[in-house]
Amino acid sequence: MTHRDLSDLELRALAYVDAREIVRDLVTLIEVPSISGTDAESDIQHRIAKQARELDLDLDLWSLDLPALTADPAFPGWEAPRSESWGLVAASGPGEPALVLQGHVDVVPPGDPARWHGDAFEARLVGDRVHGRGTCDMKAGVVANIAAARAVRAAGIELSRPWALHFVVGEEDGGLGAFATLQRGHRGEACIITEPTSGTITTANAGALTFEIAVPGAATHASTSYAGVSAFDAFLPVHAALAALEGRRNRDVHPLMAEYPKAYPLSIGRVRCGDWASTVPDLLVAEGRLGVAIGEDPAAARAELEEAVAGAAAAHPWLREHPPTVAWSGGQFASGSYDDRSPLHDLVAVAHVDVTGQERPRERGAPYGSDLRLYAEAGVPTLHYGPGDVRLAHSPEESVLVDEVVTVTESLVLALLRACA
């Protein structure tokens, strides 16, 4: 790494950033299959708590009151109900942190095992790249946060202002952990979420709303299909209406989202239809995701989709009398934006320049929902800056470069020292 014009204190802390320790920690976390909603999601929180105790940080490790949280009108929703969940905050000392480093510990399922080169939860180091589920989304970011804290502690640097690490569950399916952490009163003057950003700084997120459309049909024997109505066939004009809606919603997008072919995607992720091959299906249920524009009211986005479905039904002879229903379940991510009155963006950008000797990171938005919007809603200026390429996330090619994790860790060390000095 190139270190430009750094103080002796900063150089001392950076000397304790150890790539071998980073790889060790990342491999250890990957091998915990912390899929959203599983017991391992709680297990990994306790493992990380043990690491935080070794750094002599003040811990708040608590069991989430799930009935109270899910009953809150502001609850962001979930797709994987849990019987147990844990929150974890590790702080350098009392008082409001000058800077929070945040990361989620849950991952999505690995999908088809045959598409992986080995077990998805057995980390593989190939050259300078670590492979496995959760490497870039976002256990590399979690490890970078821990490694930055370890470097500051190992250097024996006592900062005059407090800082904290937030480890949260349930980000992949709505934001349960961040919601619970903020409800518990944990805040900060600013927050860096180390989601994968490919060397850029993300200052805005689109939203994402999970929906379910139920399309009715009329069952009959397949040999007399003309006597019934296939719910599958009835869904086709609805699907076409959704595609047209996606096109309309992506004609004029926020400048931070202009680089994306589709800034606010609308997609169908799962379809259930019929229960017997020789029966005309009487119900199709399509589950999908609606992208929410930056600054858009989620209620307005929901209304647009419902109107598109209703319009398709009104033009269909069967659906006109038997209209589909739309339900909003699972994760409900509003959009979120960084408060540009905060000095955090410059703090991170300059730290990155000082570590790499390169130009300031490019600023952009992200076409997915994240915890950014929950922290921003709570009045905490928040941005994304972390290791990895989000295009590899959720795929069997998920991996991260070790050098990239080290670069982010070093930038976080400088950010901590400069924010809290």
HUHURA-V994074 format. One record per residue. N is the residue number from 1. RES is the residue in three letters. PHI is phi in degrees with one decimal (none if undefined). PSI is psi in radians with two decimals (* if undefined). Layout:
((N:RES:PHI:PSI) (N:RES:PHI:PSI))
This chain:
((1:MET:none:2.63) (2:THR:-98.9:2.16) (3:HIS:-116.4:2.02) (4:ARG:-108.8:2.25) (5:ASP:51.5:0.82) (6:LEU:-98.4:2.63) (7:SER:-75.0:2.87) (8:ASP:-61.3:-0.64) (9:LEU:-63.3:-0.76) (10:GLU:-66.5:-0.75) (11:LEU:-62.8:-0.64) (12:ARG:-63.2:-0.77) (13:ALA:-66.2:-0.73) (14:LEU:-64.8:-0.46) (15:ALA:-64.5:-0.32) (16:TYR:-95.8:0.10) (17:VAL:-82.5:1.98) (18:ASP:-115.5:2.01) (19:ALA:-61.3:-0.60) (20:ARG:-67.2:-0.70) (21:GLU:-64.3:-0.67) (22:ILE:-61.8:-0.81) (23:VAL:-63.1:-0.77) (24:ARG:-57.7:-0.84) (25:ASP:-64.1:-0.70) (26:LEU:-66.2:-0.78) (27:VAL:-59.2:-0.75) (28:THR:-61.3:-0.75) (29:LEU:-72.9:-0.64) (30:ILE:-60.6:-0.62) (31:GLU:-77.5:0.00) (32:VAL:-96.6:1.96) (33:PRO:-78.3:1.21) (34:SER:-81.8:1.00) (35:ILE:-64.6:2.44) (36:SER:-50.3:2.20) (37:GLY:92.3:-0.14) (38:THR:-91.2:2.92) (39:ASP:-62.3:-0.54) (40:ALA:-64.3:-0.40) (41:GLU:-62.9:-0.61) (42:SER:-79.7:-0.65) (43:ASP:-59.3:-0.75) (44:ILE:-67.3:-0.54) (45:GLN:-62.3:-0.71) (46:HIS:-70.6:-0.59) (47:ARG:-65.2:-0.76) (48:ILE:-67.8:-0.64) (49:ALA:-58.2:-0.67) (50:LYS:-62.9:-0.72) (51:GLN:-63.0:-0.71) (52:ALA:-66.1:-0.63) (53:ARG:-62.8:-0.64) (54:GLU:-66.6:-0.34) (55:LEU:-91.5:0.11) (56:ASP:58.0:0.77) (57:LEU:-100.7:2.64) (58:ASP:-76.2:2.16) (59:LEU:-104.6:2.46) (60:ASP:-122.4:1.75) (61:LEU:-114.8:1.98) (62:TRP:-136.7:2.65) (63:SER:-82.2:2.19) (64:LEU:-70.4:2.40) (65:ASP:-82.6:1.49) (66:LEU:-62.8:-0.73) (67:PRO:-59.0:-0.74) (68:ALA:-69.0:-0.72) (69:LEU:-66.8:-0.80) (70:THR:-71.3:-0.36) (71:ALA:-84.0:-0.22) (72:ASP:-66.8:2.30) (73:PRO:-57.3:-0.44) (74:ALA:-90.5:0.02) (75:PHE:-55.6:2.29) (76:PRO:-80.1:-0.01) (77:GLY:90.2:2.87) (78:TRP:-152.8:2.81) (79:GLU:-114.0:-0.21) (80:ALA:-128.6:1.51) (81:PRO:-55.7:2.54) (82:ARG:-123.4:2.62) (83:SER:-94.5:-0.30) (84:GLU:-152.6:2.44) (85:SER:-151.6:2.69) (86:TRP:-128.7:2.51) (87:GLY:-104.2:2.67) (88:LEU:-147.7:2.14) (89:VAL:-129.0:2.29) (90:ALA:-120.1:2.12) (91:ALA:-121.9:2.65) (92:SER:-76.0:-0.33) (93:GLY:174.4:-3.09) (94:PRO:-73.1:2.83) (95:GLY:100.1:2.89) (96:GLU:-69.8:2.23) (97:PRO:-64.2:2.43) (98:ALA:-71.9:-0.48) (99:LEU:-148.2:2.36) (100:VAL:-112.9:2.34) (101:LEU:-106.7:2.16) (102:GLN:-123.3:2.56) (103:GLY:-156.4:2.60) (104:HIS:-98.4:2.55) (105:VAL:-101.9:-0.18) (106:ASP:-85.6:2.71) (107:VAL:-132.2:2.89) (108:VAL:-84.8:2.82) (109:PRO:-60.6:2.73) (110:PRO:-77.4:-0.26) (111:GLY:77.9:-2.63) (112:ASP:-65.3:2.00) (113:PRO:-59.5:-0.49) (114:ALA:-67.2:-0.33) (115:ARG:-85.5:-0.13) (116:TRP:-93.3:2.62) (117:HIS:-88.8:1.35) (118:GLY:103.3:-3.00) (119:ASP:-71.2:2.30) (120:ALA:-61.0:-0.46) (121:PHE:-106.1:0.35) (122:GLU:-113.9:1.82) (123:ALA:-61.7:2.43) (124:ARG:-123.2:2.26) (125:LEU:-101.0:1.95) (126:VAL:-118.4:1.89) (127:GLY:63.3:-2.13) (128:ASP:-105.4:0.42) (129:ARG:-127.4:2.29) (130:VAL:-99.2:2.26) (131:HIS:-109.8:2.58) (132:GLY:148.5:2.77) (133:ARG:-63.2:2.26) (134:GLY:91.4:0.00) (135:THR:-58.0:-0.93) (136:CYS:-97.0:-0.38) (137:ASP:-121.8:1.52) (138:MET:-138.7:0.84) (139:LYS:-70.5:-0.47) (140:ALA:-63.1:-0.68) (141:GLY:-66.5:-0.70) (142:VAL:-61.8:-0.77) (143:VAL:-63.5:-0.69) (144:ALA:-60.7:-0.71) (145:ASN:-61.9:-0.81) (146:ILE:-64.2:-0.75) (147:ALA:-65.3:-0.63) (148:ALA:-65.8:-0.75) (149:ALA:-63.1:-0.71) (150:ARG:-62.8:-0.71) (151:ALA:-63.6:-0.76) (152:VAL:-64.3:-0.75) (153:ARG:-65.7:-0.80) (154:ALA:-64.2:-0.53) (155:ALA:-75.9:-0.11) (156:GLY:70.4:0.49) (157:ILE:-91.0:2.12) (158:GLU:-100.8:1.92) (159:LEU:-83.3:2.60) (160:SER:-76.2:-0.35) (161:ARG:-118.8:2.56) (162:PRO:-75.1:2.77) (163:TRP:-141.4:2.92) (164:ALA:-150.8:2.73) (165:LEU:-113.6:2.26) (166:HIS:-111.4:2.18) (167:PHE:-115.8:2.16) (168:VAL:-128.1:2.66) (169:VAL:-101.3:2.97) (170:GLY:68.5:0.32) (171:GLU:-69.8:-0.63) (172:GLU:-65.7:-0.41) (173:ASP:-122.1:0.46) (174:GLY:146.5:-0.64) (175:GLY:114.4:0.42) (176:LEU:-50.3:-0.87) (177:GLY:-65.7:-0.77) (178:ALA:-64.7:-0.73) (179:PHE:-58.8:-0.80) (180:ALA:-66.8:-0.68) (181:THR:-63.7:-0.76) (182:LEU:-70.6:-0.66) (183:GLN:-62.7:-0.53) (184:ARG:-74.8:-0.19) (185:GLY:104.2:0.04) (186:HIS:-77.2:2.18) (187:ARG:-138.0:-2.90) (188:GLY:-175.4:2.84) (189:GLU:-72.1:-0.42) (190:ALA:-162.5:2.78) (191:CYS:-143.1:2.32) (192:ILE:-108.5:2.10) (193:ILE:-98.8:2.14) (194:THR:-90.0:0.85) (195:GLU:-67.3:2.74) (196:PRO:-67.2:2.21) (197:THR:-130.0:0.08) (198:SER:53.4:0.77) (199:GLY:78.0:0.15) (200:THR:-107.7:3.10) (201:ILE:-119.4:2.16) (202:THR:-96.4:2.12) (203:THR:-115.1:0.08) (204:ALA:-155.5:2.53) (205:ASN:-121.0:2.41) (206:ALA:-70.1:2.89) (207:GLY:-97.3:3.06) (208:ALA:-151.9:2.13) (209:LEU:-115.3:2.17) (210:THR:-82.6:2.30) (211:PHE:-130.7:2.86) (212:GLU:-137.7:2.19) (213:ILE:-114.2:2.15) (214:ALA:-105.0:2.09) (215:VAL:-111.4:2.09) (216:PRO:-83.4:2.70) (217:GLY:-135.1:-2.87) (218:ALA:-134.5:2.02) (219:ALA:-75.6:2.55) (220:THR:-161.2:3.00) (221:HIS:-65.2:2.50) (222:ALA:-61.0:-0.48) (223:SER:-72.5:-0.27) (224:THR:-123.4:0.80) (225:SER:-57.4:-0.47) (226:TYR:-64.4:-0.29) (227:ALA:-88.7:-0.13) (228:GLY:-122.8:-2.94) (229:VAL:-135.1:2.12) (230:SER:-76.2:2.12) (231:ALA:-62.0:-0.52) (232:PHE:-63.8:-0.86) (233:ASP:-63.9:-0.65) (234:ALA:-66.5:-0.46) (235:PHE:-73.4:-0.44) (236:LEU:-58.0:-0.80) (237:PRO:-67.6:-0.48) (238:VAL:-66.8:-0.76) (239:HIS:-61.8:-0.71) (240:ALA:-64.5:-0.66) (241:ALA:-65.5:-0.62) (242:LEU:-67.7:-0.68) (243:ALA:-63.1:-0.71) (244:ALA:-66.1:-0.66) (245:LEU:-62.9:-0.75) (246:GLU:-58.4:-0.75) (247:GLY:-61.0:-0.77) (248:ARG:-64.3:-0.68) (249:ARG:-74.9:-0.20) (250:ASN:-111.4:0.23) (251:ARG:-72.9:-0.65) (252:ASP:-134.2:1.85) (253:VAL:-118.9:2.85) (254:HIS:-60.0:2.48) (255:PRO:-53.1:-0.61) (256:LEU:-68.3:-0.25) (257:MET:-107.7:0.08) (258:ALA:-65.9:-0.39) (259:GLU:-75.9:-0.24) (260:TYR:-89.8:2.34) (261:PRO:-56.4:-0.64) (262:LYS:-134.9:1.85) (263:ALA:-72.9:-0.59) (264:TYR:-128.7:1.34) (265:PRO:-66.7:2.61) (266:LEU:-122.9:2.04) (267:SER:-137.5:2.66) (268:ILE:-100.6:2.12) (269:GLY:-101.5:-0.40) (270:ARG:-151.9:2.40) (271:VAL:-131.1:2.28) (272:ARG:-119.1:2.24) (273:CYS:-152.0:2.20) (274:GLY:74.3:2.86) (275:ASP:-136.5:0.11) (276:TRP:-158.6:2.34) (277:ALA:-61.8:-0.55) (278:SER:-102.3:0.42) (279:THR:-121.8:2.31) (280:VAL:-64.6:2.17) (281:PRO:-68.9:2.39) (282:ASP:-101.8:0.07) (283:LEU:-157.9:2.33) (284:LEU:-124.3:2.30) (285:VAL:-119.0:2.07) (286:ALA:-110.9:2.22) (287:GLU:-111.4:2.39) (288:GLY:-154.4:-2.92) (289:ARG:-136.3:2.26) (290:LEU:-109.4:2.11) (291:GLY:-72.1:2.43) (292:VAL:-110.1:2.26) (293:ALA:-67.5:2.65) (294:ILE:-58.7:2.20) (295:GLY:82.9:-0.03) (296:GLU:-82.1:2.45) (297:ASP:-70.5:2.14) (298:PRO:-55.3:-0.56) (299:ALA:-62.5:-0.65) (300:ALA:-68.1:-0.67) (301:ALA:-65.3:-0.74) (302:ARG:-60.4:-0.76) (303:ALA:-61.8:-0.66) (304:GLU:-63.0:-0.77) (305:LEU:-66.8:-0.74) (306:GLU:-62.1:-0.67) (307:GLU:-66.8:-0.65) (308:ALA:-65.1:-0.73) (309:VAL:-65.6:-0.78) (310:ALA:-62.6:-0.67) (311:GLY:-64.3:-0.72) (312:ALA:-64.7:-0.70) (313:ALA:-65.7:-0.69) (314:ALA:-63.4:-0.44) (315:ALA:-95.0:0.07) (316:HIS:-113.1:2.24) (317:PRO:-60.0:-0.62) (318:TRP:-82.2:-0.84) (319:LEU:-68.3:-0.40) (320:ARG:-58.4:-0.65) (321:GLU:-97.1:-0.26) (322:HIS:-133.0:1.23) (323:PRO:-66.9:2.53) (324:PRO:-65.5:2.76) (325:THR:-115.3:2.56) (326:VAL:-117.7:2.25) (327:ALA:-124.5:2.62) (328:TRP:-113.8:1.91) (329:SER:-133.5:3.05) (330:GLY:69.1:-2.70) (331:GLY:-66.8:2.37) (332:GLN:-126.7:1.51) (333:PHE:-91.0:2.02) (334:ALA:-75.3:2.95) (335:SER:-77.1:2.94) (336:GLY:-151.9:2.66) (337:SER:-139.8:2.56) (338:TYR:-70.7:2.46) (339:ASP:-81.4:1.84) (340:ASP:-75.1:0.06) (341:ARG:-78.8:-0.23) (342:SER:-79.9:2.60) (343:PRO:-82.7:0.06) (344:LEU:-60.0:-0.75) (345:HIS:-58.2:-0.82) (346:ASP:-64.3:-0.66) (347:LEU:-58.2:-0.83) (348:VAL:-70.7:-0.75) (349:ALA:-61.5:-0.79) (350:VAL:-67.8:-0.68) (351:ALA:-60.5:-0.74) (352:HIS:-62.2:-0.77) (353:VAL:-61.8:-0.77) (354:ASP:-66.5:-0.53) (355:VAL:-79.8:-0.73) (356:THR:-97.5:-0.40) (357:GLY:73.5:0.22) (358:GLN:-99.9:-3.09) (359:GLU:-68.2:2.88) (360:ARG:-59.1:2.47) (361:PRO:-61.3:2.51) (362:ARG:-70.5:2.49) (363:GLU:-94.9:2.43) (364:ARG:-155.9:2.99) (365:GLY:-100.0:3.05) (366:ALA:-127.9:2.45) (367:PRO:-86.1:0.39) (368:TYR:-132.3:2.77) (369:GLY:-80.2:2.71) (370:SER:-157.2:-3.12) (371:ASP:-70.4:-0.20) (372:LEU:-50.9:-0.75) (373:ARG:-69.4:-0.49) (374:LEU:-72.1:-0.74) (375:TYR:-67.0:-0.72) (376:ALA:-62.6:-0.73) (377:GLU:-62.4:-0.53) (378:ALA:-82.9:0.07) (379:GLY:86.5:0.29) (380:VAL:-104.7:1.95) (381:PRO:-57.1:2.16) (382:THR:-137.7:2.47) (383:LEU:-143.7:2.94) (384:HIS:-103.7:2.36) (385:TYR:-156.8:1.93) (386:GLY:-162.5:3.02) (387:PRO:-81.5:2.55) (388:GLY:110.3:2.88) (389:ASP:-112.7:2.03) (390:VAL:-62.0:-0.35) (391:ARG:-66.2:-0.35) (392:LEU:-90.0:-0.26) (393:ALA:-64.2:2.59) (394:HIS:65.5:0.20) (395:SER:-117.8:2.85) (396:PRO:-73.5:-0.06) (397:GLU:-99.3:0.23) (398:GLU:-59.5:2.26) (399:SER:-165.8:2.98) (400:VAL:-149.4:2.53) (401:LEU:-79.5:2.33) (402:VAL:-61.0:-0.74) (403:ASP:-58.5:-0.62) (404:GLU:-68.7:-0.66) (405:VAL:-65.7:-0.70) (406:VAL:-64.1:-0.77) (407:THR:-58.5:-0.83) (408:VAL:-63.4:-0.74) (409:THR:-58.6:-0.81) (410:GLU:-64.0:-0.69) (411:SER:-63.7:-0.67) (412:LEU:-66.8:-0.65) (413:VAL:-58.6:-0.87) (414:LEU:-62.6:-0.70) (415:ALA:-62.1:-0.75) (416:LEU:-61.2:-0.85) (417:LEU:-61.9:-0.72) (418:ARG:-78.6:-0.55) (419:ALA:-76.2:-0.51) (420:CYS:-111.1:0.03) (421:ALA:-70.3:*))
